[in-house]
């Protein structure tokens, strides 16, 4: 019964994570969502900046701290290991929902606007390419484990998970973090960059670069010299023109 409840918990977390991911796409691109980065009631620029920066910081802290090995060791004293990833995912969804709800649009100056139709279409194409890279990358590194379903299914069937393996499929042969590369591409590939979008892009880009540093430290501890050699040969979010 506990295994079955854990499985339903994991499925609910998975569905919530997918919904949050889709909403992030709409939120950042002002697409088909009731509240986006540029909609809602405004406020004074200093108040707006303070609120939005606090929301971005909250997301960055939650998303990074809960992903660290030390936090996981402490956290799994209270949460079953099979539910750790699903709980992490639900916490991320809660923080994102708070951001979507409380985000205050910045005053309206346009940082850039691409009037040329071909140029605008190219940027929208890069926007969707970036999100496609994100989705494909999750499957390359095991989508269902990343979103917690593999862990709860393993508990349900009472089959232990195999130990993690170091692999470099497809995009990972050319960049170490294609998922983050896709996020960065989507954040900056917009034909209209408002002040609010710029703040959102700068905030998440800063989080991504800081988060990569913490993640690589964990990967070095986990895979040792094998990952060290991989890091020396392969670029972080951009392919290297030469190999060392």
N, C-alpha and C positions, 0 to 999 in steps of 0.2 A: 504493500500500500504506500509506504514512504517513497519507494522508487517511482511509482505511478504519479504521486503528487509532485515529486521533483520534476518528472518529465513534463507535466502540464505547466508547471512553473517556468521551466525552460522554454517551452513553446510560447507562452505568453510574453516572456522577455524577448524572444526572437522576433515576434510580430511587432512588439513595441519598438524594437530597434530598427526594423525595416521602415516603419512609419516615421520614426524620427529622422532617419536618413533621407527619406523622400521629402520630408518637410524642410530639412536643411537646404536641399536643392532649390525648392521653391522660395524659401526665405531669402537666400543669398541672391537669387536671380530675379526676384519680384515676379514669380510665376505661380499662378493658380492656387495661392494660399490666402486665407483671410487676413493674416498679419505677416508682413514681410519687413525687410530691413529698412524700407523707406516709407512704410505706412504706419498710421497711428497718430496720436496727438503729440505734438512737439512740446518742447520746453526751452528754457534758456540754454545756450550752448554749453555753459560750464556745468549746469545740472545734467544735461544730456550726456556730456562726455564722462562725468563721474559715474553715472548709473551704468552706461554701456561698458565702460572699462571694468567696473566691478563685476558685471555679468561675465565678461570674457575671462577675467581672472579666476572667477569661481569655476568656470568650465575647465580651464587649464589645470587648476590645482586638483580638482576631483579626478579628471581624466588621467593625469600623470601619476598622482599619489596612489590611487587604487590599482594601477597597473604594475607597480614596483614589486619586486620579489619579496622584500622585507615586509611590506604591508600585507601581501598575500599570506605570508607565514603567520603573521599575527591575526589576520582576519579569519583564516580558516580554523582558528580555535573556537570561533563562535558560529561560523557558517560552514556547512558541509562543503568539502572540496569540490564536489560535483556541481554545486550551486554557486561557486565563487564567480565564475564568468557571467552567469545569468544575472546575478545580483549586481555585478559591476555594470552590466549593460542597462539594467533598470535604473541604477543611480545616474548613469549618463543621460538616459532619457528624461529623468526628473530635472536635472540641471538644464538640459536643452529646453524643456518645456517652460521652465522659469525664464530662460533667456527670451524665448519667443514671446512670452506674455508681457514681460517687463521692459523689453527693448524700446528705447525712445528714439524716434527718427531724428537724425541730425538736421540742422538748417539746410536749405536747399541748394547751395552752390554746387555746380557741376564741375568736377575735377577734369574730366574729359568726356567728350561725346564724339563718336565716329558717325559722321553723316553719310559717308559713302556706303551704299547698299552692299557692295561686295565686301568691303572691310568689316561692316557689321556682321554679315553672314559668316565671314571667316572667324570672327571672335566668338560668335555663338557656337560655331562648329568646334572650336577649341574648348569652350565651356563644357559641351556634352562629351567631347573626347576625354576631358579630365575626369568626369564622373564615370565614364566607361572604364577608364584605367583603375579607378577606385574599386568598382564592382568586380572586375576581372581579377584584380590582385587579391581580393578576399578569397576567391576560389583557388587561386594558385597556392595560397598558404593554408588552405583548408577553411573554407567559408563557415562550415557548420561548427567547427571547433572555435573559431574566432567569435562566433555569436552564441556559444554556449550549448548548442544542441547536442553535439557529440558527447559532451560530458554527461548530460542527464540521460541520454540514451544508453551510454555505457553503464550507468548506475541501474537503469531499468532492467537491462539484460544481464547484469552482473558479470560483465566482461571488462577486464582492466584495459585502460587506454595504453597503447604502445608508447614507449619513451619518445620524446621529441627528436626528430632527425633534422640535421642541417642540410637543406636542399636549396638549389637556385634555379627554379623553373622559369622559363620564358623571360619575362621582363627583369627578373632578378639576376639574370646574367649580365645585365647592362647597367642597372642602378640598384642600390641596396634597398631603397624604399620607394618602389613605384606607386604604392598606395598614397603616400604623402606627396609624391610628385604630381599625381592626378589631382589631389586636393588643391595644391598650389596653382596648378594650371587653371582649374575651374574658378578659383577665387579671383584671379587677375584677368581672365579673358571675358570681359564684359564691354559691350560697345558704349554703355553709359555708366560712368563711374561717379556716383554721387559721394558726398562727404560721408554718409552713413555706410555705404558699401566699402569705401576706402578704410574706414575705421574697422569694420568687420574683417576685411581682408588682411590688414596689418596685424590686428590682434590674433587671428587664427594662424597667420604665417609665423608670427613670433612664437606662439605656442608649439607649432609643428617643429620649428628648428630647435627649441629647447627640449621638446619631448624626444626628438631623435637622439639627442645626446644621452638622455637617461636610458632610452631603449637600447642603444648600442652598448652601454656599460653592462646592462643585463645580459645581452647576447654574448659579450666577451666572457662574462662569468660562466655562462652556460656552455658555450662551445669552444672557448679558449683559443688556441693558436689557429684553428681552422677558420674561425671568424676573423681573426686578426689578419690573416693572409688575404681573405676575401675583401676585407675593408681596404687593404692596400692596393688591390687590383681594380675595384669597381667603385664608380662614383656614388655619391650619397643620393642625390635626386636628379642629377644630370649625368649622362654617359660621359666617360672620359675618352678623349681623343687618342690618348696613348695609354698603354698598359705598363705598370711598373712591375 
